[in-house]
Amino acid sequence: MRIANEVHLSRPWRIHGVVADFTLEDVWTLSAVCGGADDFGSVIEMAARSDPANAGSAPTRVLWSVRDRVGERFDLGRISTTTSKDNGLPIPGTREFSVADRLPEDLRGSANNVHFQHLPFVPLYRTQNEFAAEISNQTVHGVMHLAWVDRGDGTYQAQMAVYVKPRGRLGRAYMAFIKPFRYWIVYPALERELERAWNHRHAAQ
């Protein structure tokens, strides 16, 4: 379920001070993914195992495949590339190549034990209730932020926010083009996948 950006921005997340020059594209509550204060690590693990190319949703698999084929056809690269100086893709409008260069000392290296199995996201940091990772390609530099939101009744709920910096006119056009696909196909399918994984995890305990 999508929620207002203002709700996310009103909370004292550490991410605000790291990506102040990025646009908060949207925020989603993963309504089925909830638990206790100590369950956030499992949420991060599920995200790290996510594999859209082999998702249960056929439209999601098709969109992922089409994006890679379009990338090859128009020299946009695959869905993402590693965020480093070697790929020649600085964050738009800056000379930085990674958001990691902006992290305060206490957050650096905090997500070194997180490894994405299928997606080339690069982990940035994690705390008891936040996790962030970045992705870079020829159209956009983006940051995914996961939060473990205290609902005030002893339970917590997962929330996902997406920050972006498009690469020029092409990047802005690309983001506008894929927006309806993200809203109507990708995000709902992602939530269903996470819900199934979350329910399976609890059933196995």
N, C-alpha and C positions, 0 to 999 in steps of 0.2 A: 504494500500500500504506500503510495507516494504521500509525503507530508511536506508542509511548507518549509522552504529554506530557512525562514526566520526562526523556526523551532530549533533547528540544528545550530544556527548562529547564536542563539541565545544561551547555549550551554558553554561552559568554560573548557572546551576541548583544546588540547595542545596544538592541534593541526592549524588553528586559526592564525597562529603566529608564524607558521612555516610557509603557508601558501596564500598570503595576503594579496598577491598580485594575480592569483588564479581566479577563474569564475566558478562559483558553486553551481554546477549544472543541475543537479537534482539530488533529493534525499529520499530514501525508501526505508520503511520499517519492515523488517522481516518478521511478520506477526506470529508465525508458528515457531520461531526460534527464540525460546525464552528458557530461563533457568535461574540457578543461584549465582552468587557473586563469583564463585570459583569456576564457572563453566565457560568463561570467555575463551580460554585456551582451545576448547573444542570447536568453537565457532571459527577461530583462525585456522585450525587444522582443516576444517571442511572447505573453507575458501581456498586454501593452498592446494587441495586435491581436485578442485573444480576443473572440468574438462569439457568446455562447450563444443569442441569438435566431435565429441561422442556423447552429447547430452541425450537425455530421454526425449526431449522435444525435437521432433523432426525439423520444424521451421528454424530453430536455433542452429542445428547442425548445417542446414542449407545456407543460412546467412553467413555463418563462419566460413564455410567453404567458398562462397561467392566473394566475400571480402578478400580472401587470399588470392583468388584468381584475378580479381580486379586490380589488386596490388601488383601482381606480376605483369598484367597487361599494360598498366600505366606507370610502371616504375615507382610504385608507392611502397614497395617492400611488402612483407607479410604483415600479419595483424599487429606485430610489434617487433621492436629490436631492443637489444640491450642498451640501457642508459649508461653511456660512457663516452669519454672523449674520442674513443676509437671510431664511433659511428658517425661523428661529425654533425650531430644534431643537438645543439645547445637548446636549453629552454627558451622558447620564443621571447624576444625582448631582453634577453640577458646574455651574459657570457658563461653562465653556469651550465653544466651538463647533467647535474643531478640535484634533486631537492635535498639529498643527504648532506650536501655542503652547507645547508642552512640550519641543520639540526643543532640545538644546544647540546652541550657536552653530556648531560645526563641521559639523553636519548640515543646517542650514537652507539651503534653496536647492540642495541637492545633487542633487535629482531634477527640477529645473526643465526638463530636456530630455526628460523622459518624458511622453508624451501618450497617454492611452487613446483608442482610435478608436471603440469602441462601448459601453464600460462607463463610467458616470460615477464611477469611482474617482478620487480626488484623490491624486496622488503625495505622499509625505511625505519620504522620504530614500532615498539609495542609498549604498552603500560598495562595496568590492571584492567583498564576499561577502554583502551584505544589501540588500534592497529592501522598502519598506513603503508601503502606500497605504490610504486610509480610505474608507469608504462610510457614508452616513447616510440613514435613512428613518424612517417613522413607527413602526417596530417595533424597530429596533436601530441602534446605532452600532457599526460593525465595522472591524477592521483586518486586512488581508491582509499576511502577511510571507513573502517568498521568501528562501531562504538557499541558498548555494552551499557544500555541505558537503565538506570535505576527507576523502577516504576513506583517506588514508594511503599510497596507492600511486601518487601522481602524478596521480590523476584526482579529479574533483569530481562531486557529484550534487545535483540540485535537490530542495529540500524546501519545502513550503508549510504555513504555520500560519495559523489563523484565530482572532482574538481578538474577543470581543463584549461589549457592554453592552446588554442588552435594555431597552426602554422600558416599565417597569412590568409589570403582570400580562399585558397583551396581548402585549408583546414576548416574555415568557417562554413563553407558550402557543404563540406563533407558532414560536419556535425549537424547541420540543419537537415540534410538528407536522411541521416540515419535516426534522427530523433523519434519519429513515429514507430520505427522498428524496435527501438530500445523500449519504448513505453508499452507497446502492445504485444511484443513477442519475447524479447530478450529478458527483461526484468521479471515478468510474470513466470517465465520458464525457470529462471534462476531461483526464484523463491520456492517454486514447487520442488526443484531438485534439492535445495537445502532443507526443506521441510521433510522430504522423504529420508534424507541422510540423518537428520536430527532425530526423527522418530525411530529409525532403525537403530541408532546409537543407544537410545534410551530403552528400547525393547531388548537389546542385547545385554544390558546391565543387570 
